[in-house]
Amino acid sequence: IAVTAHITPEKFYVEACDDGADDVLAIDRVSTEVTLTVKKDVPPSAVTRPIYGILGTIRLVAGTYLIVITKKKKVGEIFSHAIWKATDFDILSYKKTMLHLTDIQLQDNKVFLSMITHVLSVDGFYFSTTYDLTHTLQRLANTSPEFQEMSLLERADPRFVWNGHLLREFAAQPEVIISMHSCSINGKCFDWLLVSRRSCFRAGVRYYVRGIDSEGHAANFVETEQIVHYKGSKASFVQTRGSIPFFWSQRPNLKYKPKPQISKSVNHMDGFQRHFDSQIISYGKQMIVNLVNQKGSELPLEQTFAKMVNSMANGMVRYIAFDFHKECSRMRWDRLQILLDQLAEQQDEFSYFLQEGTFRSNCMDCLDRTNVIQSLLARRSLQAQLQRLGVLHVGQRIEEQADFEKIYKNAWADNANACAKQYAGTGALKTDYTRTGKRTQWGLIMDGWNSLIRYYKNNFSDGFRQDAIDLFLGNYSVDEVESASPLHVKKDWKFLALPIIMVVAFSMCIICLLMAGDTWTETLAYVLFWGTASFGTFAIILYNGKDFVDAPKLVQKEKMD
C-alpha cells in the first residue's frame, strides 16, 4: 500500500492511498495525540512526501520522534500475499527546534539518534499488509474465528514484533529473515521458503546477553520455518535455537574467549522450567541438541544442562549432546551423519506440519555450529516432503538435483549470515560447508578473518550495539528532564594512562633495538627495561580487561543476567 505523509509545523498527516479511502491519521506534534480525520482537513500548505509505513514513535532527549519507512523492496509472495523488506527509514522530530536544549543534551540526543539509526541499519525488517509473518503455518492453522477477525497487530506473536515498544498506536513490524525461491525439480514448479523469526525478548549482542531471564526467555532465540508450497498443498518444518537456558554469563574482558560463568546465587530450575513449559506449549515435544565442546570451559555448561534436564524429569523433553568440534576435527565433516542417524527416529516421530515436536539446537552462540545442524535436519525433512508431494520420484535424492541443491545451500548460508550479523556483528563461520557441502581451506581463512572482526567488535563496540537494542526495544526510556545522563561515565585514570605507557614503552624498546648503544650490554639493558615495562603494562591491562572494553551504559549489566 502506498502511503503519503503531509507535514505541517503543527501536525503530521498520514494518508493511505487506497481507492475510496478517506481516513487520514493526524499526529499532533505538540501534544503527541493521534486522531483520525479526513483528507479535506489536510492543509494545502503541507509538505507532501511518499512513505511506505510507520515503524512507530520514540521519546529521546529532544522530545518525540516519528520513524517512517521511506524505501521498500518486494522479496516475493507467500500464498499470493506480497512480502516486503523495509530498506530505508527516516526519523522525523516532533519538535521544530532544538534551541531548548543545552550543549550536553544536544550531544546526548545525537548519540541516542545514532543508536536508533544503527538498529535500523541492520538487515531484517520485513512486513506484509495482508499476511501474518510472526506465526508458523501450524499456529495459523490452529486458530479460532475470533483470531481471524483480529487485526494483524492484535494477533501477532509478541516475541517477534521488534517495534512493539515503538508502535503502541501503529502497526507491527516483525524482525525476520526471509529467503523465497520458485524452484523446479523434474519439471514440477514449487515455492520453497525459509523464514527465521528473531525474538525481541532478551535480545542483545553476543557476550552481553547469554542464558535466560527470570521469565525463561532465552538469549538469541530464533524460530526457523522451512515452507514448501506445491499445487495448493503446504508443508512446513519448524526448528528453534536459543542460548543454553539457565543463568550464565560470559562478559568480554579482552581475552579471545572469556570464561563462561554459571551463576551460583540463583535458582536455575525456575527459569529453566518456565522456558521449557513455554517451548512445549508453542511447539510440542522437545529434542534438545547441545553442540558445545565436552572439554575445557564449555564442559560445565554441557554437564549442567544435562543434569537439569534429568532433574526436570519431563517426558516431553529429551536431550542429546554432540561435541561438534571434536567429532568434526581435522576436516572430518562427514561425521555429522553420526548425529543425524541418532536423531532420525525422533525426526520421523515429530514429522512436519502438522508437527508433534521440534528440535531445539544450541552451541555457545547458537550461530555457526547450530546453523550447520539445522540445515541438515531441514534437508532430511524436505526430502520426505517433496517425495510425499510427488515432486521427487521414488529413490531420487535432493543432493542429486544440482540446481535446487545450490539454491538450498546458499539460502541456509545466507540465513546463517543474517542471524550472525545481528548477534555477533559479523557473518557466520563454517558457511563454506553450508554452501558447498565440504570444508575448504579458503573457508578456514575467512573464518579466521571473521573471528578477528568479532573479537574487535565484541570488546570495543558491542556496548554501543547493546545500548542501541535496549533503547529501540524500550528496555531503557529516555527522560527529557534527566540531569545526569548514563552516557557520561567517567573513565578511571588507568583507562587512558596504561595504553599510553604501553605504546611509549614498546616504541622505546624498538628504538633501542634500531639505535644500538656504545656496547651490547648497554643496548640489552635498555631493551630489557623498556620491554619489561611494555609487557608489564600489557599484563596489567589484560588483568583489568573488563575496565577496557566497551560496556553497555543504559541498562545495568547485572540486570541482564
Beta strands, then each sheet from edge to edge (+ up, - down):
strand 1: 3-7
strand 2: 11-16
strand 3: 23-28
strand 4: 34-38
strand 5: 47-51
strand 6: 54-60
strand 7: 63-78
strand 8: 81-93
strand 9: 126-127
strand 10: 176-185
strand 11: 188-198
strand 12: 222-230
strand 13: 233-241
strand 14: 248-249
strand 15: 261-262
strand 16: 285-290
strand 17: 317-321
strand 18: 357-362
sheet 1: 4+ 3- 2+ 1- 5+
sheet 2: 6+ 7- 8+ 9-
sheet 3: 10+ 11- 12+ 13- 18- 16- 17-
sheet 4: 14+ 15-
end
